[in-house]
Amino acid sequence: MLARRTIEVATAAATLDAPLEVPAASDVAVAWTGPGHDRDFVSIASVDQNPGAYMNYTYVSEGSPLAVTAPPDPGLYEIRYVLREGPRVIARRDLEVTPLAVTLDAGDSVAIGHPLEVSWSGPGYDRDYIAIAEPGQRPGQYLTYTYVNEGSPLSVEAPLEPGLYELRYVLREGPRVVAQREIEVVATTATLVAPDTVAPGQGFAVEVEGPLLARDEVVLVPADAPARTSELAQRIGPGSTLQFVAPGEGGLYELRYLLHGGGPVIGRRLVEVAALAAALEAPERVTAGSSIAVGWSGPDGEGDRITLAEPGSAPTKWRTAVRTADGNPATIVAPADAGTYELRYFSGESRQIATQRGLIVE
């Protein structure tokens, strides 16, 4: 050994300046001095937690002062300056976290799917929220919620099933429920006023009495369709009268009021779509190119026609046609080509054939 010397390693020192007590879950302003090494941090921890454990922390690279969020549970904690190496606590001070004063004021009951108005007081931290939850759900679970930054009062949407629920103020930190009260969600109904019977393709009005919430729908479906079938649907608008067009196929149908569109059915009304009644009178055989007088009876609706078509062709396809509005009997010119054809009563509303009969052109 040629030489030696003693090196003194200085002990790292730090100071912390912060309030002695703060409300639960609030941001604590901490002024600090210390080595400021990369990834050193200021933490809030329980007094018995080891140096590397904490409730919340902020890296000292954020500067001084910096903010650390207090725990959501009241009690006695420590603010610590923690060196990244070790980790090791080189400064600490006590911090008392005090309970929050929170209130919730709302009606004792609300109808399913309706907005519940809630007046509240509390810390109003960013991303705190008012929730409706089932009893026994964990603090971070809910059925519906609204952030408190909406102000007071705010609205929370009621669940779609009747029953007893809890209204909660939930802190973002934790999350923690810091206030709650019981509310009852009750059933509601709607009334639909419509004709008992309509013709296929006929337009008709439906008067609606009910919640008239923005996402509610009235649907027209076969009477035996599953509960939440949505075929001919009308979204509830600003008024209470809806316009429907009957299906082209006769049968028994049902108008249903669906809460929030896909929600429960709270109103029903049966509507029969009656088969079209129509008849045609004409010769069985005619000469090619001759005029045919076709007597008819039927609804005489807008767009109704007496048509001459080839057998098997679609209802909307024909060789020639005359509107029923042009008179009775209707005059149709037979095709120049001999063959077998059909005379049809075509409904303009349903786009269906109400009746037909054969015609031989010679």
C-alpha positions in Angstrom: 0.0 0.0 0.0 1.6 3.2 -1.1 -0.9 5.7 0.4 -4.4 6.1 1.9 -6.7 8.9 2.9 -10.0 9.2 4.8 -13.1 10.2 2.9 -16.0 11.7 4.9 -19.5 10.8 3.4 -21.9 13.6 4.4 -25.4 12.6 5.6 -28.1 13.7 3.2 -30.4 16.2 4.9 -33.9 17.4 4.0 -36.7 19.6 5.4 -40.4 19.5 4.9 -42.9 22.3 5.4 -46.7 21.5 5.2 -49.9 22.0 7.1 -50.4 20.1 10.4 -53.8 18.9 9.4 -55.8 18.6 6.1 -59.2 17.3 5.0 -59.3 13.7 3.7 -58.3 13.1 0.1 -57.3 16.8 -0.4 -54.1 17.9 -2.1 -51.4 18.7 0.4 -48.9 21.5 -0.6 -45.4 20.5 0.6 -42.4 22.8 0.4 -39.2 20.9 0.7 -35.4 21.2 0.7 -33.0 18.3 0.1 -30.7 16.6 -2.3 -33.3 16.4 -5.1 -31.9 13.3 -6.7 -33.7 11.8 -9.7 -36.6 9.7 -8.4 -36.4 10.9 -4.8 -40.0 11.5 -3.7 -42.2 13.0 -1.0 -44.8 10.6 0.3 -47.7 10.4 2.7 -47.6 7.1 4.6 -49.0 5.4 7.7 -46.6 5.8 10.6 -45.8 2.1 10.7 -45.2 1.7 6.9 -41.7 0.8 5.8 -39.7 3.5 3.9 -40.6 2.2 0.4 -44.4 2.0 1.2 -46.8 4.9 1.0 -50.4 5.9 0.5 -49.6 8.5 -2.1 -46.4 10.2 -3.4 -45.0 12.8 -5.8 -41.5 12.9 -7.3 -39.3 15.8 -6.1 -38.6 16.6 -9.8 -42.0 18.3 -9.6 -40.3 21.2 -7.7 -41.0 22.9 -4.4 -43.7 23.2 -3.4 -45.3 20.1 -4.8 -48.7 18.5 -4.1 -49.4 15.0 -2.6 -52.9 13.7 -2.2 -53.9 12.9 1.4 -55.5 9.5 2.1 -59.2 9.2 2.1 -59.4 7.8 5.6 -59.0 10.2 8.6 -56.2 9.5 11.0 -52.5 10.3 11.8 -50.0 9.9 9.0 -46.5 11.0 8.1 -45.1 13.2 5.3 -41.7 11.9 4.3 -38.8 12.8 2.1 -37.6 9.4 0.7 -34.3 8.9 -1.0 -34.4 6.6 -4.0 -31.4 4.7 -2.7 -32.5 2.3 -0.1 -35.1 3.6 -0.1 -34.4 5.7 3.0 -36.4 8.3 4.8 -34.3 11.3 5.6 -37.0 13.7 6.8 -40.5 13.3 8.2 -43.3 15.2 9.9 -46.8 14.3 11.3 -49.9 15.0 9.3 -53.4 14.7 10.7 -56.1 13.8 8.1 -59.5 15.1 9.3 -63.0 13.7 8.3 -65.0 15.3 5.5 -68.4 17.0 6.0 -70.6 15.7 3.3 -74.4 15.8 2.8 -76.9 14.4 0.3 -80.4 15.7 -0.2 -82.8 14.0 -2.6 -86.3 12.7 -2.7 -87.1 9.4 -1.0 -88.3 7.8 -4.2 -87.9 8.2 -8.0 -89.5 6.4 -10.9 -87.4 3.9 -12.9 -85.2 5.5 -15.6 -86.1 9.0 -14.4 -83.5 11.7 -13.3 -83.1 12.0 -9.6 -82.2 15.6 -8.5 -79.6 15.6 -5.8 -78.4 18.5 -3.8 -75.0 17.9 -2.1 -72.3 19.5 -0.1 -68.8 18.2 0.3 -65.2 18.6 -0.9 -66.1 18.6 -4.7 -62.8 17.2 -5.7 -62.1 16.6 -9.4 -63.7 13.2 -10.4 -65.7 12.8 -7.2 -69.1 11.5 -8.1 -72.6 10.9 -6.9 -73.7 7.3 -7.6 -76.7 5.1 -7.3 -75.7 1.6 -6.3 -77.2 -1.6 -5.0 -76.7 -2.2 -1.3 -73.6 -4.2 -0.8 -71.8 -3.1 -4.0 -68.2 -2.0 -3.4 -67.4 1.7 -3.3 -66.1 1.8 -6.9 -69.2 0.0 -8.3 -72.4 1.6 -9.3 -75.4 1.4 -11.6 -75.4 5.1 -12.6 -73.4 8.1 -11.6 -72.7 11.8 -12.3 -69.5 13.8 -11.5 -69.9 16.4 -8.9 -68.3 19.0 -11.2 -71.8 19.2 -12.7 -72.6 21.4 -9.6 -75.4 21.2 -7.0 -78.1 20.2 -7.6 -77.2 17.6 -10.2 -79.2 14.7 -11.7 -78.5 11.0 -11.5 -80.4 8.6 -13.7 -82.5 6.0 -11.7 -82.0 2.3 -12.5 -84.5 0.5 -14.7 -85.7 -2.0 -12.1 -87.8 -1.1 -9.0 -86.3 -1.7 -5.6 -84.2 -0.2 -2.8 -80.9 1.4 -3.7 -78.2 3.6 -2.1 -77.4 7.1 -3.1 -73.7 7.7 -2.5 -71.1 10.5 -2.5 -67.9 8.7 -3.7 -64.4 10.2 -3.3 -62.0 9.6 -6.3 -59.4 8.6 -3.8 -59.8 5.0 -2.6 -62.5 5.1 -3.9 -64.3 5.8 -0.7 -68.0 6.3 0.1 -68.2 9.3 2.5 -72.0 9.8 2.6 -74.9 7.6 1.6 -78.7 7.4 2.0 -81.4 4.9 0.9 -83.7 5.7 -2.0 -86.6 3.7 -3.5 -86.9 3.2 -7.2 -90.6 2.7 -8.1 -92.3 1.4 -11.2 -93.9 3.7 -13.8 -96.5 3.2 -16.6 -97.4 4.7 -20.0 -100.7 4.8 -21.9 -100.9 4.4 -25.7 -104.1 5.5 -27.5 -104.5 4.1 -31.1 -107.2 2.6 -33.4 -108.3 -0.9 -32.6 -108.1 -1.9 -36.3 -106.1 -0.5 -39.3 -105.6 -1.7 -42.9 -102.3 -3.0 -44.1 -100.0 -0.1 -45.0 -102.4 2.4 -43.4 -100.9 5.3 -41.6 -102.2 6.0 -38.1 -101.5 8.2 -35.1 -100.6 7.0 -31.6 -101.2 9.3 -28.6 -98.6 8.8 -25.9 -99.1 9.5 -22.2 -96.1 8.6 -20.1 -92.6 9.7 -19.0 -91.6 11.0 -22.5 -87.9 10.7 -21.7 -85.4 11.5 -24.4 -84.4 7.9 -25.2 -87.8 6.3 -24.8 -89.3 4.5 -27.8 -92.7 3.2 -29.0 -92.4 0.1 -31.2 -95.0 -1.8 -33.3 -94.3 -5.6 -33.3 -96.2 -8.8 -33.7 -98.2 -9.5 -30.5 -96.2 -12.6 -29.7 -92.7 -11.1 -30.3 -90.2 -11.2 -27.4 -90.4 -8.4 -24.9 -87.6 -6.2 -26.2 -88.1 -6.7 -29.9 -87.6 -3.4 -31.8 -88.9 -3.4 -35.4 -91.1 -0.5 -36.3 -89.7 2.0 -33.7 -90.4 5.6 -33.1 -88.2 7.7 -30.8 -90.1 9.9 -28.4 -89.9 13.5 -29.6 -90.9 16.8 -28.1 -94.6 16.0 -28.6 -96.8 13.2 -27.5 -98.2 12.1 -30.9 -96.3 9.5 -33.1 -97.1 8.5 -36.6 -96.9 4.8 -37.6 -97.6 2.9 -40.8 -99.2 -0.5 -40.4 -97.3 -3.6 -41.7 -98.4 -5.0 -45.0 -99.3 -8.3 -43.6 -102.5 -8.7 -41.6 -102.5 -10.0 -38.1 -102.5 -9.0 -34.4 -99.8 -6.5 -33.5 -98.8 -4.7 -30.3 -97.6 -1.2 -29.6 -95.1 -1.1 -26.8 -93.6 1.7 -24.8 -89.9 0.9 -24.2 -88.2 2.9 -21.5 -84.8 4.1 -22.7 -85.3 2.2 -26.0 -84.0 -1.2 -24.9 -85.4 -1.0 -21.4 -88.5 -2.5 -19.8 -92.0 -2.3 -21.4 -94.1 0.1 -19.4 -97.1 0.4 -21.7 -98.9 -1.8 -24.3 -101.8 -1.5 -26.8 -103.0 -4.2 -29.2 -103.7 -3.2 -32.8 -105.2 -5.5 -35.4 -104.0 -5.2 -39.0 -107.1 -6.4 -40.9 -106.7 -8.2 -44.2 -107.6 -6.1 -47.2 -111.1 -6.7 -48.5 -111.3 -6.3 -52.2 -113.1 -8.0 -55.2 -112.8 -7.9 -59.0 -115.4 -8.5 -61.7 -114.3 -9.1 -65.3 -114.6 -11.6 -68.2 -112.6 -14.8 -68.0 -111.6 -14.5 -71.7 -110.9 -11.5 -73.8 -109.5 -10.7 -77.3 -105.9 -9.5 -77.6 -105.8 -5.7 -77.7 -109.4 -5.3 -76.6 -110.6 -3.0 -73.8 -111.7 -4.7 -70.6 -114.1 -3.2 -68.1 -113.1 -4.3 -64.6 -115.5 -3.7 -61.8 -113.9 -3.5 -58.4 -114.5 -3.0 -54.7 -111.9 -2.2 -52.2 -110.4 0.5 -49.9 -109.7 2.9 -52.9 -106.7 4.2 -51.0 -104.1 6.6 -52.4 -102.0 4.7 -54.9 -104.4 1.8 -55.2 -104.5 0.3 -58.8 -106.2 -2.3 -60.9 -103.2 -4.0 -62.6 -102.8 -6.6 -65.4 -99.7 -8.7 -64.7 -98.0 -12.0 -65.6 -98.6 -14.8 -63.1 -95.9 -15.1 -60.5 -94.6 -11.5 -60.9 -94.0 -9.3 -57.9 -96.9 -7.1 -56.7 -95.2 -4.0 -57.9 -94.6 -5.3 -61.4 -97.4 -5.2 -64.1 -98.0 -5.0 -67.9 -100.5 -2.2 -67.5 -102.4 -0.5 -64.6 -105.2 2.0 -63.9 -105.6 3.9 -60.6 -108.9 3.2 -58.8 -109.3 7.0 -58.4 -109.9 7.1 -62.2 -113.3 5.4 -61.7 -115.3 2.2 -61.4 -115.3 0.1 -63.6 -111.7 0.5 -64.6 -110.8 0.2 -68.2 -107.7 -1.8 -69.1 -106.4 -2.7 -72.6 -105.6 -6.4 -73.0 -102.0 -7.3 -74.2 -101.4 -7.9 -77.8 -99.8 -11.3 -76.9 -102.2 -14.2 -76.3 -101.7 -16.0 -73.0 -102.7 -16.3 -69.4 -102.5 -13.2 -67.2 -103.8 -11.9 -63.9 -106.0 -9.0 -63.0 -105.1 -7.7 -59.5 -106.2 -5.2 -57.0 -103.0 -3.5 -55.8 -102.9 -1.6 -52.5 -100.7 1.5 -52.7 -100.3 1.7 -48.9 -99.3 -1.9 -48.2 -97.7 -2.6 -51.6 -99.6 -5.9 -51.5 -102.2 -7.6 -53.7 -105.6 -7.5 -52.0 -107.2 -9.9 -54.5 -106.6 -11.3 -58.0 -108.3 -13.3 -60.7 -107.1 -15.1 -63.9 -107.6 -13.7 -67.4 -107.1 -15.5 -70.7 -106.1 -13.4 -73.7 -106.9 -15.1 -77.0 
